[in-house]
């Protein structure tokens, strides 16, 4: 019978046999899959696993330093690469959602390729691909965590893609990945994290992206997500986040009229992201969250809650 412990034991042995003393490169995203894949490889080959964690400037507030620290605490050989400026510069002026995704995919590959050259004699590229990704890439819809997989059609294969691929989670479903992670002692907070899209906040800022908009949305998102945690609601929700809308609306502050930004909060229940229902969050929670956002985040004067289910509405707004 399959148990997480036996999976870890056999997979570590297989990885050792397959990889020997070769060097392996792995891109960490902060998500469950890449983290569990990294821990398995770390157990198998230790310092010969070279992890790369890229900051694209579109992560959640404080995510880059805190997740990097967590990875280091797990003993991983990890390099944090802050490429925020490069991503944000390349995104300047672009408001088409698919073009934004393409830019982010391309820049990620460029950054990753540059970094992988710094690891001499690497032979393998490890990925946290799980079974649903395998099925999805067959149906070619390019869904979650498709960043590396679906954006490599940029003319000429980057060198790191010529490495042999190793995907230790290829046969597992998400809940099995979590159980494997737990059996290796991964932090339950890391294992319980909501999914977060590869293009990050770029697809939650509707329209063009500026540093100011990213900063506003990071604040709003942090208030919402921390509020869910404080209220004990985080684990009841499959995914949550905030969208910065490309409209200003009128408000009043003192005896002045304001004309400021509107944010939409979204929280959904789902099993795989293919269908989703909006979560019936308590009114008191929404009330407090809205007050906190409007009082604390300059430039936002209106908060709405998205009560649309998928289908037909998608989870993200872009
Ligand atoms: P939608 O918006 O299609 O989202 O209902 C379903 C799930 O996919 C995530 N998502 C993405 N993940 N790159 C990703 O890695 C993307 O471009 C992307 N678009 C949506 C979304 O967050 C949700 O979990």
Boltz pocket constraint, residues with backbone or C-beta under 6 A from the ligand:
constraints:
  - pocket:
      binder: B
      contacts: [[A, 101], [A, 142], [A, 143], [A, 144], [A, 145], [A, 146], [A, 147], [A, 195], [A, 196], [A, 197], [A, 198], [A, 199], [A, 203], [A, 239], [A, 272], [A, 273], [A, 274], [A, 310], [A, 313], [A, 314], [A, 315], [A, 316], [A, 317]]
      max_distance: 6.0
